Amino acid sequence: NKSDKKFYTWYKKHSKAFYDILTKITILISR
């Protein structure tokens, strides 16, 4: 699937920031 590949490329490029945001949300929830 073309869109899946595009998303995967975008995700690999932004995975660090995405992971940071996910971590912050997890910390906020677990408080």
C-alpha positions in Angstrom: 0.0 0.0 0.0 1.4 3.3 -1.1 -0.1 5.4 1.8 1.2 2.9 4.3 4.7 3.3 3.0 4.4 7.1 3.1 3.2 6.9 6.7 6.0 4.6 7.6 8.6 6.9 6.1 7.0 9.9 8.0 6.9 7.8 11.2 10.5 6.8 10.9 11.5 10.5 10.4 9.4 11.7 13.3 9.6 8.7 15.6 11.8 10.4 18.1 9.5 13.3 18.7 6.5 11.0 18.5 8.1 8.8 21.2 8.8 11.8 23.4 5.2 13.0 23.2 3.9 9.5 24.0 6.2 9.3 27.0 5.0 12.7 28.3 1.4 11.6 27.9 2.1 8.3 29.7 3.8 10.2 32.6 0.8 12.6 32.8 -1.7 9.7 32.9 0.3 7.7 35.5 0.4 10.6 37.9 
